[in-house]
C-alpha cells in the first residue's frame, strides 16, 4: 500500500523530511528484527526498551519510513511524529491488512481467571458444531488445523493483524480470542472488530504492572465498555465488578449466574459431590441473538472436567455459542465432551493417589481451586507451591494469605515450596523479597514450611510421602509449568512396570512446558 493511502485519516503531529507519497509500504512492525525491505517501522517506548534506539538498525534492514514520538535528527529516514505510537501501530497494521477482523466472526474473552478455559470450551463447541475455528490465547495460537506455541496472551497488534489475515485466507468461520489487560491497555486489540465479548470475573492481579487496582479494572472493562453497537456482551451476574458494566456498553448484554435465577442463563441444582458438576441449565426467557432466537427452557448438563470454576467457564462459553446461533443440544453435547485445559485443575494422575495440576496464579484463582478441592474426598493434601517469581511482594503475599484462609478445610500439615530454579527464565526468577514474604506469611500459620531450590526436589519429596487416598496439588504459574511432566517421569522411574504411554496420556499435546 502506498504511504499516502496508509496515512490517510491518521492524526500525526508533524513529519521530518519531504513526504514520499508514492512510497510503497510492504509491512508495519515495531520489532526491528522483523523489518524487511519496504517496512514502516513504528518506534515504541516500552517498559524496558525504547524502540527509537533501534531505528538505525531498522533502517539498515530495509525500513523506508518510521513512526516516532520523538525525532532522531541523525537518522536519514523519513519520520512521522505521532502522540501515541502504540495506537498508530494498531491502526496502520489493520489498514495494511485491509481490516481482516471485519470479515471474521470475532469473540473476545477477558477475566482475571478462566479466560483460557472459557476460550477452549467455546472453540470446542464451535468445532463440534462443524465450524472451522481460529484460537488466540496464552497457551497456543490455532489457525484451522495449524497450531503454534503462544509467547503472549495477546500478540502485538501488527502480529495479530497478520494472523487474522491468515484466518481470512484459510476461510475460518469463528475466531475465539483471549484478551488480556495488557493487550487492552497497550492498544493491541484497538482495531479488532469484536462481535461478542465476555467478562467473566475480576479480582486483584497485575497490580504492579498497571499501577493500581483501578487502572487494572479500567483496562479490563474497556473490552465491554468499548463494544460496538449491535454486538453482544456476556457478563457474570455473580461478579459485582463485571455485572455493573451492564449499563456502560452499547452491546446487548446477556447474563449468567450460579446463584441468581434472574440471570438470562442460570445454573440450578448444582451437584459437585463427585468433583465433576451436574446441573440444570435454565434459560429464563427467549433471547434474540446474532443468528436468531434462543428459546427459553431447562436442560440437564453433566461436565467431564472437575471443579466449580468449570461451571462458571462453561456457562459463559454456552452463552456465547447460543448467541452465535449454535443449537442448544449441540452446545450441551459439546460441553459434556470437553476434556479440559492443561494446568487448570487438571487431573494428571488418578491411581493410588491423585495428582492435580493447577496454575494457582492469584487470589481469585486460588479460591476457585481450593473451593473445588475441599469438595473432594481424600485423606491428606501434599501441596507443592511454586513461588511466583518477579511478580512483586503484593501478589505473593495475597496468594499465601488466600491459601491460609482455607487452612482449616485442607488436610495438610506442611507446604512444600520451590523456587523452580532449574526451569524458570530470568523474567520469572524468584527474588529475595518474594522469599521473605513467602516465609513471613506462612510463619503466621501452624504449617511446617519447606523450601526447595529446584522443582524436581519438591515434587519428588511430595510423591515419596504420598499414601493411597492422598492428593498432591502442583500449584503455581511459570515455575510449575514443567511440574506435571517431572511428576509423571518420577512415577514411571519408580515403577518400571507402568505403561508409559497411558501414564503420560494426560500430557498429550501439552504446550506449557515446551522447550
Rosetta blueprint (number, residue, H / E / L):
1 X L
2 X E
3 X H
4 X H
5 X H
6 X H
7 X H
8 X L
9 X L
10 X L
11 X L
12 X L
13 X L
14 X E
15 X E
16 X E
17 X L
18 X L
19 X L
20 X L
21 X L
22 X L
23 X L
24 X E
25 X L
26 X L
27 X E
28 X E
29 X E
30 X L
31 X L
32 X H
33 X H
34 X H
35 X L
36 X L
37 X L
38 X L
39 X E
40 X E
41 X E
42 X E
43 X L
44 X L
45 X E
46 X L
47 X L
48 X L
49 X L
50 X E
51 X H
52 X H
53 X H
54 X H
55 X H
56 X H
57 X H
58 X H
59 X H
60 X H
61 X L
62 X L
63 X L
64 X L
65 X E
66 X E
67 X E
68 X E
69 X L
70 X L
71 X L
72 X L
73 X L
74 X L
75 X L
76 X L
77 X L
78 X E
79 X E
80 X E
81 X E
82 X L
83 X L
84 X L
85 X H
86 X H
87 X H
88 X H
89 X H
90 X H
91 X H
92 X H
93 X H
94 X H
95 X H
96 X H
97 X L
98 X L
99 X L
100 X H
101 X H
102 X H
103 X H
104 X L
105 X E
106 X E
107 X E
108 X E
109 X E
110 X E
111 X L
112 X L
113 X L
114 X L
115 X H
116 X H
117 X H
118 X H
119 X H
120 X H
121 X H
122 X H
123 X H
124 X H
125 X H
126 X H
127 X H
128 X H
129 X L
130 X L
131 X L
132 X L
133 X E
134 X E
135 X E
136 X E
137 X L
138 X L
139 X L
140 X E
141 X E
142 X E
143 X E
144 X L
145 X L
146 X E
147 X E
148 X E
149 X E
150 X L
151 X L
152 X L
153 X L
154 X L
155 X L
156 X L
157 X H
158 X H
159 X H
160 X H
161 X H
162 X H
163 X H
164 X H
165 X H
166 X H
167 X H
168 X H
169 X H
170 X L
171 X L
172 X L
173 X L
174 X E
175 X E
176 X E
177 X E
178 X E
179 X L
180 X L
181 X H
182 X H
183 X H
184 X H
185 X H
186 X L
187 X L
188 X L
189 X L
190 X L
191 X L
192 X L
193 X L
194 X L
195 X L
196 X E
197 X E
198 X E
199 X E
200 X L
201 X L
202 X L
203 X L
204 X L
205 X L
206 X L
207 X H
208 X H
209 X H
210 X H
211 X L
212 X L
213 X H
214 X H
215 X H
216 X H
217 X H
218 X H
219 X H
220 X H
221 X H
222 X H
223 X H
224 X H
225 X H
226 X L
227 X L
228 X L
229 X L
230 X L
231 X L
232 X E
233 X E
234 X E
235 X E
236 X E
237 X L
238 X L
239 X L
240 X H
241 X H
242 X H
243 X H
244 X H
245 X H
246 X H
247 X H
248 X L
249 X L
250 X L
251 X L
252 X E
253 X E
254 X E
255 X E
256 X E
257 X E
258 X L
259 X L
260 X L
261 X L
262 X L
263 X L
264 X L
265 X E
266 X E
267 X E
268 X E
269 X E
270 X E
271 X E
272 X L
273 X L
274 X L
275 X L
276 X E
277 X E
278 X E
279 X E
280 X E
281 X E
282 X E
283 X E
284 X L
285 X L
286 X L
287 X E
288 X E
289 X E
290 X L
291 X L
292 X E
293 X E
294 X E
295 X L
296 X L
297 X E
298 X E
299 X E
300 X E
301 X E
302 X E
303 X E
304 X E
305 X E
306 X E
307 X L
308 X H
309 X H
310 X H
311 X H
312 X H
313 X H
314 X H
315 X H
316 X H
317 X H
318 X H
319 X H
320 X H
321 X H
322 X H
323 X H
324 X L
325 X L
326 X L
327 X L
328 X H
329 X H
330 X H
331 X H
332 X H
333 X H
334 X H
335 X H
336 X H
337 X H
338 X L
339 X L
340 X L
341 X L
342 X L
343 X L
344 X L
345 X L
346 X E
347 X E
348 X E
349 X E
350 X E
351 X L
352 X L
353 X L
354 X E
355 X E
356 X E
357 X E
358 X E
359 X L
360 X L
361 X L
362 X L
363 X H
364 X H
365 X H
366 X H
367 X H
368 X H
369 X H
370 X H
371 X H
372 X H
373 X H
374 X L
375 X L
376 X L
377 X L
378 X L
379 X L
380 X L
381 X E
382 X E
383 X E
384 X E
385 X E
386 X E
387 X L
388 X L
389 X L
390 X L
391 X L
392 X H
393 X H
394 X H
395 X H
396 X H
397 X H
398 X H
399 X H
400 X H
401 X H
402 X H
403 X H
404 X H
405 X H
406 X L
407 X H
408 X H
409 X H
410 X L
411 X L
412 X L
413 X L
414 X E
415 X E
416 X E
417 X E
418 X E
419 X L
420 X L
421 X L
422 X L
423 X L
424 X L
425 X L
426 X H
427 X H
428 X H
429 X L
430 X L
431 X L
432 X H
433 X H
434 X H
435 X H
436 X H
437 X H
438 X H
439 X H
440 X H
441 X H
442 X H
443 X L
444 X L
445 X L
446 X L
447 X L
448 X E
449 X E
450 X E
451 X E
452 X E
453 X L
454 X L
455 X H
456 X H
457 X H
458 X H
459 X H
460 X H
461 X H
462 X H
463 X H
464 X H
465 X H
466 X L
467 X L
468 X L
469 X L
470 X L
471 X E
472 X E
473 X E
474 X E
475 X E
476 X L
477 X L
478 X H
479 X H
480 X H
481 X L
482 X L
483 X H
484 X H
485 X H
486 X H
487 X H
488 X H
489 X H
490 X H
491 X H
492 X H
493 X H
494 X H
495 X L
496 X L
497 X L
498 X L
499 X L
500 X H
501 X H
502 X H
503 X H
504 X L
505 X H
506 X H
507 X H
508 X L
509 X L
510 X L
511 X L
512 X L
513 X L
514 X L
515 X L
